[in-house]
Amino acid sequence: MKKVSISSLIAAGLLATTAQAEITANVALSTDYMYRGISQTDSTPALSGGFDYSHESGFYAGLWASNVDSAFYSGANIEIDTYFGYGGGNENWAYDVGFLRYFYPGSNFSDNNFNEVYGSLSRDFGVASVTAGLAVSDDFYGVGNSEYYTLGVDIPVGDYSVAVGYGAQDMDKAQNYDHYTLGISGEIESAALGWDLTWYGSDSDAETFATDNLTDGRVVFTLSKSL
């Protein structure tokens, strides 16, 4: 999923089990938009934002959008994601399942638009939390069936959080590849802003699926605000 990471979806699901129904908004500015180890904005900044609805039952739904590189997406310069799902758990365990639709209005290649079903399970060990996830599509960007496996570890360090992630993208009709992340995040309390600094890297097989300049390792900085 592009906007909402597996771990943040789990957090939203847990929030929904302990609070009344609510609608929230978010906006973010990033030096790049990375999706599964591949730049979606051709190494240029991205402005993104969306709305989320969460219910005390655990149900949630949302909409999110970001600019993308029109050359990479055959004429589309914006991505719109819609999703809904259900999350829950307790103080130690959390789960999340949902459906996601990727839409690229204006694209000359209709197969850019596709659906995914996703699920994840998280365990909080106190010193760190571990999340494993799986997303499945029957027509991933027009290359057939796809399975995307993720494993992430979040470690609280004082007022910050250190995150390590691994993702494996498997496809029937394209080159499979792996990618990795290492980041740190925190909050600027005086401005009520969140910040994130993350390094992204991919194996050499990612270049076959995209191109080397889009999959080269890089550091991305993001400022975000919840409304």
Phi and psi in degrees as GROMACS dihedral restraints (atoms count N, CA, C in turn):
[ dihedral_restraints ]
;  ai    aj    ak    al  type     phi  dphi    fc
    3     4     5     6     1   -88.9    20    10
    4     5     6     7     1   -57.8    20    10
    6     7     8     9     1   -75.3    20    10
    7     8     9    10     1   -49.2    20    10
    9    10    11    12     1  -100.8    20    10
   10    11    12    13     1   117.1    20    10
   12    13    14    15     1   -70.8    20    10
   13    14    15    16     1   159.9    20    10
   15    16    17    18     1   -57.1    20    10
   16    17    18    19     1   -43.4    20    10
   18    19    20    21     1   -65.8    20    10
   19    20    21    22     1   -36.7    20    10
   21    22    23    24     1   -72.9    20    10
   22    23    24    25     1   -30.0    20    10
   24    25    26    27     1   -66.4    20    10
   25    26    27    28     1   -39.8    20    10
   27    28    29    30     1   -62.6    20    10
   28    29    30    31     1   -42.5    20    10
   30    31    32    33     1   -61.7    20    10
   31    32    33    34     1   -39.5    20    10
   33    34    35    36     1   -64.5    20    10
   34    35    36    37     1   -39.0    20    10
   36    37    38    39     1   -64.5    20    10
   37    38    39    40     1   -41.2    20    10
   39    40    41    42     1   -66.3    20    10
   40    41    42    43     1   -39.4    20    10
   42    43    44    45     1   -61.5    20    10
   43    44    45    46     1   -39.5    20    10
   45    46    47    48     1   -66.0    20    10
   46    47    48    49     1   -24.4    20    10
   48    49    50    51     1   -81.4    20    10
   49    50    51    52     1   -11.5    20    10
   51    52    53    54     1  -121.0    20    10
   52    53    54    55     1     1.1    20    10
   54    55    56    57     1  -133.5    20    10
   55    56    57    58     1   164.6    20    10
   57    58    59    60     1   -72.1    20    10
   58    59    60    61     1   167.7    20    10
   60    61    62    63     1   -60.3    20    10
   61    62    63    64     1   140.3    20    10
   63    64    65    66     1  -153.3    20    10
   64    65    66    67     1   159.2    20    10
   66    67    68    69     1  -118.8    20    10
   67    68    69    70     1   128.0    20    10
   69    70    71    72     1  -125.9    20    10
   70    71    72    73     1   163.8    20    10
   72    73    74    75     1  -130.2    20    10
   73    74    75    76     1   160.3    20    10
   75    76    77    78     1  -148.0    20    10
   76    77    78    79     1   150.8    20    10
   78    79    80    81     1  -143.6    20    10
   79    80    81    82     1   145.7    20    10
   81    82    83    84     1  -146.8    20    10
   82    83    84    85     1   147.9    20    10
   84    85    86    87     1  -124.5    20    10
   85    86    87    88     1   123.5    20    10
   87    88    89    90     1  -125.5    20    10
   88    89    90    91     1   153.1    20    10
   90    91    92    93     1   -74.5    20    10
   91    92    93    94     1   -13.6    20    10
   93    94    95    96     1  -162.5    20    10
   94    95    96    97     1   159.6    20    10
   96    97    98    99     1  -114.9    20    10
   97    98    99   100     1   104.4    20    10
   99   100   101   102     1  -102.0    20    10
  100   101   102   103     1   131.0    20    10
  102   103   104   105     1  -129.3    20    10
  103   104   105   106     1   111.8    20    10
  105   106   107   108     1    52.5    20    10
  106   107   108   109     1    44.2    20    10
  108   109   110   111     1    82.3    20    10
  109   110   111   112     1     7.1    20    10
  111   112   113   114     1  -126.1    20    10
  112   113   114   115     1   130.6    20    10
  114   115   116   117     1   -69.3    20    10
  115   116   117   118     1   130.5    20    10
  117   118   119   120     1   -97.3    20    10
  118   119   120   121     1    -6.9    20    10
  120   121   122   123     1  -121.9    20    10
  121   122   123   124     1    19.0    20    10
  123   124   125   126     1    54.8    20    10
  124   125   126   127     1    46.4    20    10
  126   127   128   129     1    64.7    20    10
  127   128   129   130     1    28.1    20    10
  129   130   131   132     1  -118.6    20    10
  130   131   132   133     1   166.1    20    10
  132   133   134   135     1   -63.2    20    10
  133   134   135   136     1   158.1    20    10
  135   136   137   138     1  -131.0    20    10
  136   137   138   139     1   136.9    20    10
  138   139   140   141     1  -112.4    20    10
  139   140   141   142     1   124.4    20    10
  141   142   143   144     1  -136.8    20    10
  142   143   144   145     1   162.6    20    10
  144   145   146   147     1  -177.1    20    10
  145   146   147   148     1   165.7    20    10
  147   148   149   150     1  -170.5    20    10
  148   149   150   151     1  -176.1    20    10
  150   151   152   153     1  -129.4    20    10
  151   152   153   154     1   144.4    20    10
  153   154   155   156     1  -132.2    20    10
  154   155   156   157     1   138.7    20    10
  156   157   158   159     1  -114.8    20    10
  157   158   159   160     1   131.5    20    10
  159   160   161   162     1  -132.1    20    10
  160   161   162   163     1   141.6    20    10
  162   163   164   165     1  -117.3    20    10
  163   164   165   166     1   152.0    20    10
  165   166   167   168     1   -62.8    20    10
  166   167   168   169     1   -17.6    20    10
  168   169   170   171     1   -72.4    20    10
  169   170   171   172     1   -17.5    20    10
  171   172   173   174     1   110.2    20    10
  172   173   174   175     1   -10.8    20    10
  174   175   176   177     1   -74.9    20    10
  175   176   177   178     1   142.6    20    10
  177   178   179   180     1  -144.2    20    10
  178   179   180   181     1   159.2    20    10
  180   181   182   183     1  -152.5    20    10
  181   182   183   184     1   155.7    20    10
  183   184   185   186     1  -164.2    20    10
  184   185   186   187     1   170.6    20    10
  186   187   188   189     1  -138.9    20    10
  187   188   189   190     1   138.5    20    10
  189   190   191   192     1  -145.2    20    10
  190   191   192   193     1   148.5    20    10
  192   193   194   195     1  -143.4    20    10
  193   194   195   196     1   153.1    20    10
  195   196   197   198     1  -151.4    20    10
  196   197   198   199     1   152.7    20    10
  198   199   200   201     1   -70.0    20    10
  199   200   201   202     1   148.8    20    10
  201   202   203   204     1  -136.4    20    10
  202   203   204   205     1   168.6    20    10
  204   205   206   207     1   -77.3    20    10
  205   206   207   208     1   119.7    20    10
  207   208   209   210     1   -65.6    20    10
  208   209   210   211     1   -30.9    20    10
  210   211   212   213     1   -67.6    20    10
  211   212   213   214     1   -37.8    20    10
  213   214   215   216     1   -71.0    20    10
  214   215   216   217     1   -30.6    20    10
  216   217   218   219     1  -110.6    20    10
  217   218   219   220     1    30.4    20    10
  219   220   221   222     1    52.5    20    10
  220   221   222   223     1    47.1    20    10
  222   223   224   225     1   105.9    20    10
  223   224   225   226     1   -19.0    20    10
  225   226   227   228     1   -82.0    20    10
  226   227   228   229     1   134.8    20    10
  228   229   230   231     1  -116.4    20    10
  229   230   231   232     1    10.3    20    10
  231   232   233   234     1  -144.2    20    10
  232   233   234   235     1   144.9    20    10
  234   235   236   237     1  -113.3    20    10
  235   236   237   238     1   134.6    20    10
  237   238   239   240     1  -124.2    20    10
  238   239   240   241     1   122.8    20    10
  240   241   242   243     1  -111.3    20    10
  241   242   243   244     1   133.2    20    10
  243   244   245   246     1  -120.9    20    10
  244   245   246   247     1   144.2    20    10
  246   247   248   249     1  -155.2    20    10
  247   248   249   250     1   158.1    20    10
  249   250   251   252     1  -152.3    20    10
  250   251   252   253     1   156.8    20    10
  252   253   254   255     1  -173.9    20    10
  253   254   255   256     1  -169.2    20    10
  255   256   257   258     1  -141.5    20    10
  256   257   258   259     1   132.5    20    10
  258   259   260   261     1  -137.2    20    10
  259   260   261   262     1   156.5    20    10
  261   262   263   264     1  -172.9    20    10
  262   263   264   265     1  -169.4    20    10
  264   265   266   267     1   146.2    20    10
  265   266   267   268     1  -159.8    20    10
  267   268   269   270     1  -135.5    20    10
  268   269   270   271     1  -163.1    20    10
  270   271   272   273     1   -68.3    20    10
  271   272   273   274     1   -15.7    20    10
  273   274   275   276     1  -111.8    20    10
  274   275   276   277     1   -34.6    20    10
  276   277   278   279     1  -120.3    20    10
  277   278   279   280     1   149.6    20    10
  279   280   281   282     1  -145.8    20    10
  280   281   282   283     1   148.5    20    10
  282   283   284   285     1  -135.8    20    10
  283   284   285   286     1   159.8    20    10
  285   286   287   288     1  -155.9    20    10
  286   287   288   289     1   133.3    20    10
  288   289   290   291     1  -135.3    20    10
  289   290   291   292     1   146.2    20    10
  291   292   293   294     1  -170.0    20    10
  292   293   294   295     1   180.0    20    10
  294   295   296   297     1  -127.8    20    10
  295   296   297   298     1   138.8    20    10
  297   298   299   300     1  -134.5    20    10
  298   299   300   301     1   134.1    20    10
  300   301   302   303     1  -114.9    20    10
  301   302   303   304     1   123.3    20    10
  303   304   305   306     1   -97.4    20    10
  304   305   306   307     1   129.3    20    10
  306   307   308   309     1  -135.4    20    10
  307   308   309   310     1   131.7    20    10
  309   310   311   312     1  -123.5    20    10
  310   311   312   313     1    84.2    20    10
  312   313   314   315     1   -61.7    20    10
  313   314   315   316     1   136.7    20    10
  315   316   317   318     1    91.7    20    10
  316   317   318   319     1    -6.1    20    10
  318   319   320   321     1   -70.8    20    10
  319   320   321   322     1   138.7    20    10
  321   322   323   324     1   -82.3    20    10
  322   323   324   325     1    -2.1    20    10
  324   325   326   327     1  -120.0    20    10
  325   326   327   328     1   100.2    20    10
  327   328   329   330     1   -62.9    20    10
  328   329   330   331     1   -24.5    20    10
  330   331   332   333     1   -69.8    20    10
  331   332   333   334     1    -9.1    20    10
  333   334   335   336     1   -62.6    20    10
  334   335   336   337     1   -26.7    20    10
  336   337   338   339     1   -86.2    20    10
  337   338   339   340     1   127.4    20    10
  339   340   341   342     1  -156.5    20    10
  340   341   342   343     1   170.0    20    10
  342   343   344   345     1  -113.6    20    10
  343   344   345   346     1   152.8    20    10
  345   346   347   348     1  -137.6    20    10
  346   347   348   349     1   145.7    20    10
  348   349   350   351     1  -111.6    20    10
  349   350   351   352     1   134.5    20    10
  351   352   353   354     1  -134.5    20    10
  352   353   354   355     1   160.0    20    10
  354   355   356   357     1  -157.6    20    10
  355   356   357   358     1   155.5    20    10
  357   358   359   360     1  -155.4    20    10
  358   359   360   361     1   159.9    20    10
  360   361   362   363     1  -136.1    20    10
  361   362   363   364     1   133.6    20    10
  363   364   365   366     1  -127.9    20    10
  364   365   366   367     1   145.8    20    10
  366   367   368   369     1  -131.2    20    10
  367   368   369   370     1   127.0    20    10
  369   370   371   372     1   -98.1    20    10
  370   371   372   373     1   117.0    20    10
  372   373   374   375     1   -98.0    20    10
  373   374   375   376     1     7.2    20    10
  375   376   377   378     1    89.1    20    10
  376   377   378   379     1   -64.2    20    10
  378   379   380   381     1   -76.6    20    10
  379   380   381   382     1   -19.3    20    10
  381   382   383   384     1  -165.2    20    10
  382   383   384   385     1   156.7    20    10
  384   385   386   387     1  -118.2    20    10
  385   386   387   388     1   143.1    20    10
  387   388   389   390     1  -120.9    20    10
  388   389   390   391     1   133.9    20    10
  390   391   392   393     1  -128.9    20    10
  391   392   393   394     1   130.2    20    10
  393   394   395   396     1  -117.2    20    10
  394   395   396   397     1   136.2    20    10
  396   397   398   399     1  -140.0    20    10
  397   398   399   400     1   161.5    20    10
  399   400   401   402     1  -144.2    20    10
  400   401   402   403     1   131.7    20    10
  402   403   404   405     1  -124.1    20    10
  403   404   405   406     1   134.2    20    10
  405   406   407   408     1  -127.6    20    10
  406   407   408   409     1   135.9    20    10
  408   409   410   411     1  -135.0    20    10
  409   410   411   412     1   146.9    20    10
  411   412   413   414     1   -95.2    20    10
  412   413   414   415     1    -1.6    20    10
  414   415   416   417     1  -158.1    20    10
  415   416   417   418     1    65.6    20    10
  417   418   419   420     1   -70.8    20    10
  418   419   420   421     1   107.6    20    10
  420   421   422   423     1    48.2    20    10
  421   422   423   424     1    32.7    20    10
  423   424   425   426     1    79.1    20    10
  424   425   426   427     1    11.4    20    10
  426   427   428   429     1  -109.2    20    10
  427   428   429   430     1    19.2    20    10
  429   430   431   432     1    90.4    20    10
  430   431   432   433     1  -158.4    20    10
  432   433   434   435     1   -64.1    20    10
  433   434   435   436     1   147.6    20    10
  435   436   437   438     1  -144.1    20    10
  436   437   438   439     1   140.5    20    10
  438   439   440   441     1  -128.0    20    10
  439   440   441   442     1   131.3    20    10
  441   442   443   444     1  -121.6    20    10
  442   443   444   445     1   117.4    20    10
  444   445   446   447     1  -105.6    20    10
  445   446   447   448     1   136.2    20    10
  447   448   449   450     1  -132.0    20    10
  448   449   450   451     1   149.8    20    10
  450   451   452   453     1  -142.5    20    10
  451   452   453   454     1   123.9    20    10
  453   454   455   456     1  -133.8    20    10
  454   455   456   457     1   148.6    20    10
  456   457   458   459     1  -127.8    20    10
  457   458   459   460     1   125.7    20    10
  459   460   461   462     1  -113.0    20    10
  460   461   462   463     1   127.0    20    10
  462   463   464   465     1  -121.8    20    10
  463   464   465   466     1   114.7    20    10
  465   466   467   468     1   -73.3    20    10
  466   467   468   469     1   131.1    20    10
  468   469   470   471     1  -131.9    20    10
  469   470   471   472     1    94.4    20    10
  471   472   473   474     1    63.2    20    10
  472   473   474   475     1  -124.6    20    10
  474   475   476   477     1   -87.8    20    10
  475   476   477   478     1     5.9    20    10
  477   478   479   480     1  -117.7    20    10
  478   479   480   481     1   169.4    20    10
  480   481   482   483     1  -131.9    20    10
  481   482   483   484     1   128.0    20    10
  483   484   485   486     1  -102.5    20    10
  484   485   486   487     1   130.5    20    10
  486   487   488   489     1  -124.8    20    10
  487   488   489   490     1   133.6    20    10
  489   490   491   492     1  -121.7    20    10
  490   491   492   493     1   131.6    20    10
  492   493   494   495     1  -137.0    20    10
  493   494   495   496     1   151.6    20    10
  495   496   497   498     1  -135.4    20    10
  496   497   498   499     1   137.6    20    10
  498   499   500   501     1  -135.3    20    10
  499   500   501   502     1   141.0    20    10
  501   502   503   504     1  -125.1    20    10
  502   503   504   505     1   117.5    20    10
  504   505   506   507     1  -100.9    20    10
  505   506   507   508     1   112.6    20    10
  507   508   509   510     1  -109.9    20    10
  508   509   510   511     1   130.9    20    10
  510   511   512   513     1  -136.2    20    10
  511   512   513   514     1   147.8    20    10
  513   514   515   516     1   -71.9    20    10
  514   515   516   517     1   -38.2    20    10
  516   517   518   519     1  -120.8    20    10
  517   518   519   520     1    26.2    20    10
  519   520   521   522     1  -152.4    20    10
  520   521   522   523     1   169.7    20    10
  522   523   524   525     1   -69.5    20    10
  523   524   525   526     1   125.7    20    10
  525   526   527   528     1   -74.3    20    10
  526   527   528   529     1   151.8    20    10
  528   529   530   531     1  -155.0    20    10
  529   530   531   532     1   166.1    20    10
  531   532   533   534     1  -120.2    20    10
  532   533   534   535     1   154.5    20    10
  534   535   536   537     1  -145.3    20    10
  535   536   537   538     1   165.5    20    10
  537   538   539   540     1  -141.3    20    10
  538   539   540   541     1   152.6    20    10
  540   541   542   543     1  -139.1    20    10
  541   542   543   544     1   150.0    20    10
  543   544   545   546     1  -145.5    20    10
  544   545   546   547     1   119.7    20    10
  546   547   548   549     1  -147.0    20    10
  547   548   549   550     1   169.1    20    10
  549   550   551   552     1  -136.4    20    10
  550   551   552   553     1   142.5    20    10
  552   553   554   555     1  -139.8    20    10
  553   554   555   556     1   160.1    20    10
  555   556   557   558     1  -165.2    20    10
  556   557   558   559     1  -161.4    20    10
  558   559   560   561     1  -138.1    20    10
  559   560   561   562     1   139.1    20    10
  561   562   563   564     1   -94.8    20    10
  562   563   564   565     1    94.3    20    10
  564   565   566   567     1   -62.3    20    10
  565   566   567   568     1   -36.3    20    10
  567   568   569   570     1   -64.3    20    10
  568   569   570   571     1   -26.9    20    10
  570   571   572   573     1  -110.5    20    10
  571   572   573   574     1     0.3    20    10
  573   574   575   576     1    54.7    20    10
  574   575   576   577     1    42.3    20    10
  576   577   578   579     1  -114.9    20    10
  577   578   579   580     1   141.8    20    10
  579   580   581   582     1   -95.7    20    10
  580   581   582   583     1   150.1    20    10
  582   583   584   585     1  -135.4    20    10
  583   584   585   586     1   153.4    20    10
  585   586   587   588     1  -148.2    20    10
  586   587   588   589     1   132.5    20    10
  588   589   590   591     1  -124.2    20    10
  589   590   591   592     1   113.1    20    10
  591   592   593   594     1  -132.1    20    10
  592   593   594   595     1   135.1    20    10
  594   595   596   597     1   -92.9    20    10
  595   596   597   598     1   134.3    20    10
  597   598   599   600     1  -117.1    20    10
  598   599   600   601     1   134.2    20    10
  600   601   602   603     1  -141.0    20    10
  601   602   603   604     1   154.0    20    10
  603   604   605   606     1  -138.0    20    10
  604   605   606   607     1   159.0    20    10
  606   607   608   609     1   -79.1    20    10
  607   608   609   610     1   173.1    20    10
  609   610   611   612     1   -65.0    20    10
  610   611   612   613     1   -23.4    20    10
  612   613   614   615     1   -67.1    20    10
  613   614   615   616     1   -22.3    20    10
  615   616   617   618     1   -64.3    20    10
  616   617   618   619     1   -29.5    20    10
  618   619   620   621     1   -64.6    20    10
  619   620   621   622     1   -30.5    20    10
  621   622   623   624     1   -70.6    20    10
  622   623   624   625     1   -37.2    20    10
  624   625   626   627     1   -74.3    20    10
  625   626   627   628     1   -38.1    20    10
  627   628   629   630     1  -118.7    20    10
  628   629   630   631     1  -123.1    20    10
  630   631   632   633     1  -141.9    20    10
  631   632   633   634     1   162.6    20    10
  633   634   635   636     1   -64.1    20    10
  634   635   636   637     1   -35.7    20    10
  636   637   638   639     1   -71.4    20    10
  637   638   639   640     1   -21.7    20    10
  639   640   641   642     1   -88.1    20    10
  640   641   642   643     1   -18.5    20    10
  642   643   644   645     1  -112.0    20    10
  643   644   645   646     1     0.3    20    10
  645   646   647   648     1   -58.6    20    10
  646   647   648   649     1   146.6    20    10
  648   649   650   651     1   -61.1    20    10
  649   650   651   652     1   144.0    20    10
  651   652   653   654     1  -160.8    20    10
  652   653   654   655     1   163.7    20    10
  654   655   656   657     1  -109.2    20    10
  655   656   657   658     1   132.7    20    10
  657   658   659   660     1  -119.0    20    10
  658   659   660   661     1   131.5    20    10
  660   661   662   663     1  -110.7    20    10
  661   662   663   664     1   135.0    20    10
  663   664   665   666     1  -132.2    20    10
  664   665   666   667     1   135.8    20    10
  666   667   668   669     1  -111.6    20    10
  667   668   669   670     1   134.3    20    10
  669   670   671   672     1  -138.6    20    10
  670   671   672   673     1   157.3    20    10
  672   673   674   675     1  -143.8    20    10
  673   674   675   676     1   133.7    20    10
  675   676   677   678     1   -97.7    20    10
  676   677   678   679     1   140.3    20    10
